[in-house]
Amino acid sequence: MAPINPKIAERINTWNEWRQYIDEISQKPTGSLNAYREKTKNIVNKSQQLNSNIPAFFDKPQVRARIAVLIIKTQSLSTYINVDIIPDKRVISLIKEITHETTAIQNQMDELVRKSEIPKESGEEEMLRALDTVRMANPDMIPQQSSIPQRPNPAAVMAGRNRT
């Protein structure tokens, strides 16, 4: 797995769940099948805990989506390792996928850091604020149900025309 960029490390130094997850996947289990099953159970628990206490800077849909994929992969690994006849090729494939997803989370965090370092052009901040209609919405300006003009019923309009 690729080492973490120092700028990312600085931003995630208080994210204990990430550190515990990385420590857990870094350690190799002993040779027994029960040790592998216990290790898998621990990895699933650590991956599920990643959703809590994500640093605010990284608490974005992109990172949450990658964590969700990682959780699914670890749960799949747990399923396969706990069956009577273990599909070894599938387990090995899932281990590679989990490593890939962990790296993908780190790459996503790196991308967020790089994007944040791009300087804004003059006036860009004001333009983005003006485009953010959700934040600019004023709930007091929403028309009340009684003040919304009612559309005439098309059937009633047509019935009125037929009388003449």
Secondary structure in CASP SS format (residue, H / E / C, confidence):
PFRMAT SS
TARGET T0000
AUTHOR 0000-0000-0000
METHOD secondary structure of the structure
MODEL  1
M C 1.00
A C 1.00
P C 1.00
I C 1.00
N C 1.00
P H 1.00
K H 1.00
I H 1.00
A H 1.00
E H 1.00
R H 1.00
I C 1.00
N C 1.00
T C 1.00
W C 1.00
N H 1.00
E H 1.00
W H 1.00
R H 1.00
Q H 1.00
Y H 1.00
I H 1.00
D H 1.00
E H 1.00
I H 1.00
S H 1.00
Q C 1.00
K C 1.00
P C 1.00
T C 1.00
G C 1.00
S C 1.00
L H 1.00
N H 1.00
A H 1.00
Y H 1.00
R H 1.00
E H 1.00
K H 1.00
T H 1.00
K H 1.00
N H 1.00
I H 1.00
V H 1.00
N H 1.00
K H 1.00
S H 1.00
Q H 1.00
Q H 1.00
L C 1.00
N C 1.00
S C 1.00
N C 1.00
I C 1.00
P C 1.00
A H 1.00
F H 1.00
F H 1.00
D C 1.00
K C 1.00
P H 1.00
Q H 1.00
V H 1.00
R H 1.00
A H 1.00
R H 1.00
I H 1.00
A H 1.00
V H 1.00
L H 1.00
I H 1.00
I H 1.00
K H 1.00
T H 1.00
Q H 1.00
S H 1.00
L H 1.00
S H 1.00
T H 1.00
Y H 1.00
I H 1.00
N C 1.00
V C 1.00
D C 1.00
I C 1.00
I C 1.00
P C 1.00
D H 1.00
K H 1.00
R H 1.00
V H 1.00
I H 1.00
S H 1.00
L H 1.00
I H 1.00
K H 1.00
E H 1.00
I H 1.00
T H 1.00
H H 1.00
E H 1.00
T H 1.00
T H 1.00
A H 1.00
I H 1.00
Q H 1.00
N H 1.00
Q H 1.00
M H 1.00
D H 1.00
E H 1.00
L H 1.00
V H 1.00
R H 1.00
K H 1.00
S H 1.00
E C 1.00
I C 1.00
P C 1.00
K C 1.00
E C 1.00
S C 1.00
G C 1.00
E H 1.00
E H 1.00
E H 1.00
M H 1.00
L H 1.00
R H 1.00
A H 1.00
L H 1.00
D C 1.00
T H 1.00
V H 1.00
R H 1.00
M H 1.00
A C 1.00
N C 1.00
P H 1.00
D H 1.00
M H 1.00
I C 1.00
P C 1.00
Q C 1.00
Q H 1.00
S H 1.00
S H 1.00
I C 1.00
P C 1.00
Q C 1.00
R C 1.00
P C 1.00
N C 1.00
P H 1.00
A H 1.00
A H 1.00
V H 1.00
M H 1.00
A H 1.00
G H 1.00
R H 1.00
N H 1.00
R C 1.00
T C 1.00
END
